[in-house]
Amino acid sequence: MPFGNIIGSAFLLAILDWIAVLLAWKRVEYFTKPSVILLLLSWLILAGSQNPHLWWFAAALVFSLAGDILLLLSNKFFLAGLFSFVLAHLAYVLGLNPTFPPINLASVVLFLVVGLTEVQMYRFFFARLESPEKIDFQKPAIIYLIAIGLMVFSALNTMVRPEMEWGIFPAILASAGALLFFSSDTLLAWNKFIHPTRANRMTIIITYHLAQFALIIAAVTNYSY
């Protein structure tokens, strides 16, 4: 792939960010976490073609960058950061679907699996959002759960699309990225609403960065080569 030095630098910065999280270097995190997404965005713009579907992936990174900054600043910006990531997931949905999703047995099964998983997530976490100090998170969390569910379904559904729309390798990579994103956000919810630990923070940031790398590399590979 062209411009490999940019994505290589992004990965090195991601590793530095993981170390900063591990060692609680908050000032370093202020630089490294946004810089990873900025470099990924730069690589997408330079390595990507003029295919308009890549614009949605660029938008997803812009909204992700806004979300990262808001979540780094203060807990009082948590809902604003959550909304930024809702927009990021919706942009990913549009980018992952070059045409209307096919309706066949495989896509219906995927939809049911993702939907049932979302219902279980709802039942598990929302029972823990009924206290007065957490109840304001209920409706935003529902919206977020729907958005990431649509993104995960759209990514998994690339594997059952015609190969002219999504090749098998980028489809697998996009699916892996979506599942990593879902895993990261599940751990984030656990860390915020149930039991925060530094080990969880490490896993959250690693899976988050790997998810973004996988989704963007999948998009560039699929739409530019």
C-alpha positions in Angstrom: 0.0 0.0 0.0 1.3 3.5 -0.7 2.0 6.0 2.1 2.9 3.1 4.4 5.1 5.4 6.5 1.9 7.3 7.6 0.0 4.3 8.7 3.1 2.9 10.3 3.5 6.1 12.3 -0.1 5.9 13.3 0.4 2.4 14.7 3.5 3.4 16.6 1.6 6.3 18.1 -1.2 3.9 19.0 1.3 1.7 20.9 2.6 4.8 22.7 -0.9 5.7 23.6 -1.4 2.2 25.1 1.7 2.7 27.2 0.4 6.1 28.3 -2.9 4.5 29.4 -1.1 1.8 31.3 1.2 4.2 33.1 -1.5 6.9 33.5 0.4 9.5 31.5 -2.6 11.7 30.9 -0.7 14.5 29.3 0.8 12.1 26.8 -2.7 10.7 26.1 -3.9 14.2 25.1 -1.4 14.1 22.2 -1.3 10.5 21.2 -4.9 9.5 21.1 -6.1 12.2 18.7 -2.9 11.9 16.7 -3.6 8.3 15.9 -7.0 9.2 14.3 -5.5 12.2 12.5 -2.8 10.1 10.9 -5.3 7.5 9.9 -7.4 10.2 8.3 -4.4 11.5 6.5 -3.6 8.1 5.2 -7.2 7.5 4.1 -7.2 10.8 2.1 -3.8 10.2 0.5 -4.1 6.5 -0.2 -7.7 6.4 -1.0 -9.2 6.9 -4.5 -11.9 9.4 -5.4 -14.6 6.8 -4.6 -17.3 8.7 -2.8 -17.9 5.8 -0.4 -14.5 6.6 1.2 -15.8 10.0 2.1 -18.1 8.3 4.6 -15.1 6.6 6.2 -13.4 9.9 6.4 -16.4 11.4 8.1 -16.4 8.5 10.6 -12.8 9.3 11.5 -13.7 13.0 11.9 -16.5 12.2 14.3 -14.3 9.7 16.1 -11.7 12.3 16.5 -14.2 14.7 18.0 -15.4 11.9 20.3 -11.9 11.1 21.4 -11.2 14.8 22.3 -14.4 15.2 24.2 -13.9 12.0 26.2 -10.4 13.0 27.0 -11.4 16.5 28.3 -13.8 15.7 31.1 -16.5 13.4 32.2 -19.0 16.2 31.8 -18.5 15.9 28.0 -19.3 12.1 28.0 -22.7 12.5 26.4 -21.3 14.8 23.7 -18.6 12.3 23.0 -21.1 9.5 22.9 -23.2 11.5 20.3 -20.0 12.0 18.2 -19.5 8.3 18.1 -23.1 7.8 17.2 -22.5 9.9 14.1 -19.2 8.0 13.5 -21.1 4.7 13.4 -23.8 6.1 11.1 -21.1 7.3 8.7 -19.5 3.8 8.8 -22.9 2.3 8.0 -23.2 4.5 4.9 -19.7 3.7 3.9 -20.1 -0.1 4.4 -23.3 -0.2 2.3 -22.5 0.8 -1.3 -26.0 -0.4 -2.1 -29.1 -1.4 -0.1 -28.2 -4.5 2.0 -29.1 -7.7 0.3 -32.0 -9.6 1.8 -31.2 -13.3 1.9 -31.0 -16.1 4.5 -27.4 -15.2 5.5 -28.2 -11.5 6.0 -31.4 -12.3 8.0 -29.4 -14.6 10.3 -26.7 -12.0 10.8 -29.4 -9.4 11.6 -31.1 -11.7 14.1 -27.7 -12.6 15.8 -26.7 -8.9 16.1 -30.2 -7.9 17.2 -30.5 -10.6 19.9 -27.0 -9.7 21.2 -28.1 -6.0 21.4 -31.2 -7.0 23.4 -29.0 -8.9 25.9 -26.7 -6.0 26.2 -29.7 -3.7 26.8 -31.1 -6.0 29.5 -27.7 -6.4 31.2 -26.6 -2.7 31.3 -29.9 -0.9 31.6 -30.7 -2.6 34.9 -27.6 -0.8 36.2 -28.7 2.6 34.9 -31.8 3.1 37.1 -30.1 5.0 39.9 -30.8 8.7 40.0 -27.2 9.6 39.1 -27.2 7.3 36.0 -30.7 7.5 34.7 -29.9 10.4 32.3 -27.6 7.9 30.4 -30.5 5.6 29.5 -31.9 7.2 26.4 -28.5 8.2 24.9 -27.3 4.6 25.6 -30.3 3.2 23.6 -29.5 5.4 20.7 -25.8 4.4 20.8 -26.7 0.8 21.0 -28.8 1.0 17.9 -26.1 2.9 16.0 -23.3 0.5 16.8 -25.6 -2.5 16.1 -26.3 -1.1 12.6 -22.6 -0.7 12.1 -21.7 -4.2 13.2 -24.5 -5.7 11.0 -23.4 -3.6 8.0 -19.8 -4.8 8.5 -20.7 -8.5 8.9 -23.0 -8.2 5.9 -20.1 -7.2 3.6 -19.2 -10.9 3.7 -22.5 -11.9 2.0 -22.5 -9.1 -0.6 -21.5 -9.6 -4.2 -17.7 -9.6 -4.6 -17.9 -6.6 -7.0 -19.1 -4.6 -4.0 -16.9 -6.1 -1.2 -13.9 -8.5 -1.7 -13.6 -11.3 0.7 -10.4 -10.0 2.4 -11.6 -6.5 3.1 -15.0 -7.9 4.2 -13.3 -10.1 6.8 -11.2 -7.2 7.9 -14.1 -4.8 8.2 -16.1 -7.5 10.2 -13.2 -8.0 12.5 -12.9 -4.2 13.0 -16.6 -3.9 13.8 -16.5 -6.7 16.3 -13.4 -5.1 18.0 -15.3 -1.8 18.2 -18.3 -3.5 19.8 -15.9 -5.3 22.3 -14.2 -2.0 23.1 -17.5 -0.2 23.8 -18.8 -3.1 25.8 -15.7 -2.9 28.1 -16.1 0.9 28.2 -19.7 0.6 29.4 -18.5 -2.0 32.0 -15.7 0.3 33.1 -18.0 3.4 33.4 -21.1 1.9 34.9 -20.1 -1.2 36.8 -16.4 -1.6 37.8 -13.6 0.6 36.5 -10.1 -0.9 36.4 -6.9 0.1 34.7 -6.6 -3.3 33.0 -10.0 -2.6 31.4 -8.8 0.8 30.1 -5.9 -0.9 28.4 -8.1 -3.4 26.7 -10.5 -0.7 25.7 -7.9 1.5 24.0 -6.2 -1.5 22.3 -9.4 -2.9 20.8 -10.6 0.6 19.8 -7.4 1.4 17.9 -7.3 -2.0 16.2 -11.0 -1.6 15.2 -10.3 1.8 13.6 -7.2 0.4 11.7 -9.1 -2.6 10.5 -12.1 -0.6 9.3 -10.1 2.0 7.4 -7.6 -0.4 5.9 -10.6 -2.6 4.8 -12.2 0.4 3.1 -9.1 1.6 1.3 -8.3 -1.9 0.2 -11.8 -2.5 -1.1 -12.5 0.8 -2.8 -9.1 1.7 -4.1 -7.6 -1.5 -5.4 
